[in-house]
């Protein structure tokens, strides 16, 4: 079959849209991708339920020259604490034994202040115990603040919600 003109463009547009939909948003695949801003995107993958236990792996990809604040940020000043990366997890049923494991950050020093950051890539592991019979999507909120390593500028704080089966 040969497509020409606007029919071929429409066909390719539909195929491209379907490819993006199934690769980034389809709940049966157990993975979603979210773009936070022009400098950060993240993926979330979830394991199948095993006796009510599930693990979510969040992978944050940070463009070269940028960073996000680590958790813990290890600086007691409110300005730094309120900017550290945060993960929140919810489900329709009650969750128990929720454990969020953030990677170790890298020490960053700027104008005499020291704090921990992630750059390039950060992988966050979340494990939960689901309530018996709860098959609702797991809601995972990822909240982060993106800043440039050398140019005293930060982008607005970003929050994205992942819905994982």
KEMIGU-805787 format. One record per residue (C-alpha): residue number from 0; z, y, x; residue in one letter. Coordinates in Angstrom, 1 decimal. Layout:
N
- seq|zz|yy|xx|type
- NUM|Z|Y|X|A
...
END
This chain:
165
- seq|zz|yy|xx|type
- 0|0.0|0.0|0.0|X
- 1|-0.9|3.4|1.3|X
- 2|0.7|6.6|0.2|X
- 3|-0.8|10.0|0.7|X
- 4|0.1|13.6|0.2|X
- 5|3.2|14.6|-1.8|X
- 6|3.7|10.9|-3.0|X
- 7|4.3|9.8|0.6|X
- 8|6.7|12.7|1.3|X
- 9|8.6|11.9|-1.9|X
- 10|8.7|8.2|-1.0|X
- 11|10.1|9.1|2.5|X
- 12|12.6|11.5|1.1|X
- 13|13.9|8.9|-1.3|X
- 14|14.1|6.3|1.5|X
- 15|15.9|8.7|3.8|X
- 16|18.4|9.7|1.1|X
- 17|19.1|6.0|0.3|X
- 18|19.5|5.2|4.0|X
- 19|22.1|8.1|4.4|X
- 20|23.9|7.0|1.2|X
- 21|24.2|3.4|2.1|X
- 22|25.1|4.0|5.8|X
- 23|27.8|6.7|5.1|X
- 24|29.1|6.5|1.6|X
- 25|28.7|3.1|0.0|X
- 26|32.1|1.7|-0.8|X
- 27|31.0|-1.9|-0.5|X
- 28|30.5|-1.4|3.2|X
- 29|34.1|-0.3|3.8|X
- 30|33.0|2.7|5.9|X
- 31|32.5|6.4|5.3|X
- 32|31.4|9.2|7.5|X
- 33|32.5|12.8|7.0|X
- 34|31.4|16.0|8.7|X
- 35|34.3|18.4|9.2|X
- 36|32.4|21.3|10.7|X
- 37|29.6|21.9|13.2|X
- 38|31.7|20.4|16.0|X
- 39|33.5|17.4|14.5|X
- 40|32.7|14.3|12.4|X
- 41|34.7|11.3|11.7|X
- 42|34.2|7.7|10.4|X
- 43|36.6|5.6|8.5|X
- 44|36.4|1.8|8.4|X
- 45|38.8|-0.5|6.5|X
- 46|39.5|-4.2|6.8|X
- 47|39.5|-6.6|3.9|X
- 48|42.9|-7.1|2.3|X
- 49|44.9|-10.0|3.9|X
- 50|48.0|-10.8|1.9|X
- 51|48.0|-7.1|0.8|X
- 52|47.7|-5.8|4.4|X
- 53|44.9|-3.5|5.3|X
- 54|44.0|-1.6|8.4|X
- 55|42.0|1.7|8.5|X
- 56|40.4|2.8|11.7|X
- 57|39.5|6.5|11.9|X
- 58|37.3|7.5|14.7|X
- 59|36.9|11.3|15.3|X
- 60|33.9|12.4|17.3|X
- 61|34.3|15.9|18.9|X
- 62|31.4|17.7|20.5|X
- 63|31.5|18.5|24.2|X
- 64|33.5|21.7|25.0|X
- 65|35.7|21.4|21.8|X
- 66|39.0|19.8|21.0|X
- 67|41.4|19.0|18.2|X
- 68|45.2|19.1|18.5|X
- 69|46.8|15.8|19.1|X
- 70|49.7|14.2|17.2|X
- 71|52.2|14.8|18.5|X
- 72|51.1|18.1|19.9|X
- 73|54.3|18.1|22.0|X
- 74|54.9|21.9|21.8|X
- 75|57.8|22.9|19.5|X
- 76|56.2|26.3|18.6|X
- 77|55.3|26.5|14.9|X
- 78|51.7|27.6|15.7|X
- 79|51.0|24.4|17.5|X
- 80|53.0|22.1|15.2|X
- 81|51.1|23.3|12.1|X
- 82|47.8|22.6|13.8|X
- 83|48.4|19.0|15.0|X
- 84|46.1|16.3|13.5|X
- 85|47.6|14.8|10.3|X
- 86|46.8|11.6|8.4|X
- 87|48.0|10.9|4.8|X
- 88|47.5|7.7|2.9|X
- 89|47.7|7.0|-0.8|X
- 90|46.7|4.3|-3.3|X
- 91|47.1|3.8|-7.0|X
- 92|49.9|1.3|-6.3|X
- 93|52.9|1.8|-4.1|X
- 94|52.2|1.5|-0.3|X
- 95|54.9|0.1|2.0|X
- 96|55.1|-0.4|5.8|X
- 97|52.7|2.5|6.4|X
- 98|52.2|2.9|10.2|X
- 99|49.9|5.5|11.7|X
- 100|49.2|5.1|15.4|X
- 101|47.7|8.2|17.0|X
- 102|46.2|7.9|20.5|X
- 103|47.9|9.6|23.5|X
- 104|46.7|13.1|23.8|X
- 105|45.6|14.9|27.0|X
- 106|47.7|17.8|28.3|X
- 107|46.0|21.1|27.9|X
- 108|47.4|24.4|29.3|X
- 109|46.4|27.8|28.2|X
- 110|48.1|31.1|28.9|X
- 111|51.3|29.3|30.0|X
- 112|51.5|27.2|26.8|X
- 113|51.2|23.4|27.2|X
- 114|50.2|21.1|24.4|X
- 115|48.4|17.8|23.8|X
- 116|44.8|17.6|22.6|X
- 117|42.0|15.1|21.9|X
- 118|38.5|15.8|23.1|X
- 119|35.2|13.7|22.9|X
- 120|36.6|10.9|20.8|X
- 121|40.0|9.9|19.2|X
- 122|40.7|6.7|17.4|X
- 123|43.6|6.6|14.9|X
- 124|44.8|3.2|13.5|X
- 125|46.5|3.1|10.1|X
- 126|48.1|-0.1|8.7|X
- 127|49.5|-0.4|5.2|X
- 128|51.0|-3.1|2.9|X
- 129|49.4|-2.8|-0.6|X
- 130|51.3|-3.5|-3.8|X
- 131|50.5|-6.9|-5.2|X
- 132|47.4|-6.7|-7.4|X
- 133|46.5|-3.2|-6.3|X
- 134|42.7|-3.1|-5.6|X
- 135|42.3|0.6|-6.0|X
- 136|40.5|2.5|-3.3|X
- 137|42.7|3.6|-0.4|X
- 138|42.7|7.4|-0.1|X
- 139|43.0|8.6|3.4|X
- 140|43.3|12.3|4.2|X
- 141|42.4|13.5|7.7|X
- 142|43.4|17.1|8.5|X
- 143|42.5|18.7|11.8|X
- 144|42.0|22.0|13.6|X
- 145|39.0|22.4|16.0|X
- 146|39.1|24.8|18.9|X
- 147|36.9|25.5|21.9|X
- 148|38.2|24.5|25.4|X
- 149|37.4|27.7|27.2|X
- 150|36.5|30.4|24.6|X
- 151|39.6|31.5|22.7|X
- 152|38.2|30.5|19.3|X
- 153|39.1|28.0|16.6|X
- 154|37.3|27.0|13.5|X
- 155|39.1|27.0|10.1|X
- 156|41.4|24.0|9.6|X
- 157|39.4|21.1|7.9|X
- 158|40.6|18.4|5.6|X
- 159|38.5|15.5|4.3|X
- 160|39.4|12.6|2.0|X
- 161|38.0|9.2|2.5|X
- 162|38.0|6.7|-0.4|X
- 163|38.0|3.1|1.0|X
- 164|37.9|-0.1|-1.0|X
END
